[in-house]
């Protein structure tokens, strides 16, 4: 799949930064990135739905628990599930932001310094906003 998501040399366009002057994402590869981000979005969305169901079940279990220890354990489980759901919601937001950058023509460029984000980083984390230097 990485061959489909190739990066080509930058010709005839304004230079954005020393790191970005050599490469950019080829427009023909953008539908592949959109599909990859769409798949990731669906995975996280399904996880949010699953965590929500499990969290509601844990709250019900706490309400029906016999004794304070069982209730506390069920509430701890519900709390952990809700925290996981919040993390998944954040991931969904990052993916949606990446889709917006893709539509606006800013996908693959660091939002802080303007440098091209390395292909290997985008392949691992397609919703990456920053190059490795700015991410730290």
C-alpha positions as CSV (number, residue, x, y, z in Angstrom):
1,X,0.0,0.0,0.0
2,X,2.9,2.4,0.6
3,X,3.6,2.6,-3.1
4,X,0.1,4.0,-3.6
5,X,0.8,6.7,-1.0
6,X,3.9,8.0,-2.6
7,X,5.6,11.3,-2.3
8,X,6.9,13.1,-5.5
9,X,9.4,15.9,-5.9
10,X,8.1,19.4,-5.7
11,X,8.3,21.3,-9.0
12,X,6.9,24.7,-10.0
13,X,5.4,25.6,-6.7
14,X,6.4,28.0,-3.9
15,X,8.9,26.7,-1.4
16,X,7.5,26.4,2.1
17,X,10.6,25.6,4.1
18,X,14.0,24.0,3.6
19,X,12.6,20.6,4.8
20,X,9.5,20.9,2.6
21,X,11.2,22.1,-0.6
22,X,12.0,18.6,-1.8
23,X,8.7,16.7,-1.5
24,X,5.0,16.8,-1.3
25,X,2.1,14.3,-1.4
26,X,1.1,13.5,-5.0
27,X,-2.6,14.5,-5.6
28,X,-3.3,11.0,-7.0
29,X,-2.4,9.5,-3.6
30,X,-4.9,11.7,-1.7
31,X,-7.9,9.4,-2.2
32,X,-5.8,6.6,-0.6
33,X,-5.0,8.8,2.4
34,X,-8.7,9.7,2.6
35,X,-9.7,6.0,2.6
36,X,-7.0,5.2,5.2
37,X,-8.3,8.0,7.5
38,X,-11.8,6.9,6.9
39,X,-11.0,3.3,8.0
40,X,-9.3,4.6,11.1
41,X,-12.3,6.8,11.9
42,X,-14.7,3.9,11.6
43,X,-12.5,1.8,13.9
44,X,-12.4,4.5,16.6
45,X,-16.1,5.1,16.2
46,X,-16.9,1.5,16.7
47,X,-14.6,1.4,19.8
48,X,-16.4,4.5,21.2
49,X,-19.8,2.7,20.8
50,X,-18.5,-0.4,22.4
51,X,-17.0,1.5,25.3
52,X,-20.2,3.4,25.8
53,X,-22.3,0.2,26.0
54,X,-19.8,-1.3,28.4
55,X,-19.8,1.8,30.5
56,X,-23.6,1.9,30.8
57,X,-23.5,-1.8,31.7
58,X,-20.9,-1.1,34.4
59,X,-23.1,1.7,35.8
60,X,-26.1,-0.6,35.9
61,X,-24.0,-3.2,37.6
62,X,-23.0,-0.6,40.3
63,X,-26.6,0.3,40.9
64,X,-27.5,-3.4,41.3
65,X,-24.4,-4.4,43.3
66,X,-24.7,-6.1,46.6
67,X,-22.5,-4.4,49.1
68,X,-20.2,-1.3,48.9
69,X,-17.1,-3.2,47.7
70,X,-18.9,-4.6,44.6
71,X,-20.4,-1.2,44.0
72,X,-17.0,0.5,44.2
73,X,-15.4,-2.0,41.9
74,X,-18.2,-1.6,39.3
75,X,-17.9,2.2,39.5
76,X,-14.1,2.0,39.1
77,X,-14.7,-0.1,36.0
78,X,-17.2,2.3,34.6
79,X,-14.8,5.2,35.2
80,X,-12.0,3.5,33.4
81,X,-14.3,2.7,30.5
82,X,-15.4,6.4,30.3
83,X,-11.8,7.5,30.3
84,X,-11.1,5.2,27.4
85,X,-14.1,6.5,25.5
86,X,-12.9,10.1,26.0
87,X,-9.5,9.1,24.5
88,X,-11.2,7.5,21.6
89,X,-13.3,10.6,21.0
90,X,-10.1,12.7,21.0
91,X,-8.7,10.3,18.4
92,X,-11.8,10.8,16.3
93,X,-11.3,14.5,16.5
94,X,-7.7,14.2,15.3
95,X,-8.8,12.1,12.4
96,X,-11.6,14.5,11.5
97,X,-9.0,17.4,11.6
98,X,-6.7,15.4,9.3
99,X,-9.6,14.9,6.9
100,X,-10.2,18.7,7.0
101,X,-6.5,19.3,6.3
102,X,-6.7,16.9,3.4
103,X,-9.7,18.7,1.9
104,X,-7.9,22.1,2.4
105,X,-4.7,20.9,0.8
106,X,-2.6,21.1,4.0
107,X,-2.4,17.4,4.7
108,X,1.2,16.2,5.2
109,X,2.6,19.6,6.3
110,X,3.6,20.5,9.9
111,X,1.2,23.0,11.4
112,X,3.9,24.7,13.3
113,X,6.9,25.0,11.1
114,X,5.4,24.2,7.7
115,X,7.8,21.4,6.9
116,X,6.7,18.3,5.1
117,X,5.9,15.5,7.6
118,X,7.9,12.4,6.7
119,X,6.1,9.7,4.8
120,X,7.1,7.1,7.4
121,X,5.4,9.2,10.1
122,X,2.2,9.7,8.1
123,X,2.1,6.0,7.3
124,X,2.2,5.2,11.1
125,X,0.1,8.1,12.2
126,X,-1.8,9.5,9.3
127,X,-3.6,12.1,11.5
128,X,-0.2,13.6,12.5
129,X,-0.3,17.4,12.7
130,X,3.4,18.0,13.4
131,X,6.8,16.9,12.1
132,X,8.8,14.9,14.7
133,X,10.8,18.0,15.7
134,X,7.8,20.1,16.5
135,X,5.9,17.3,18.1
136,X,8.4,17.2,21.0
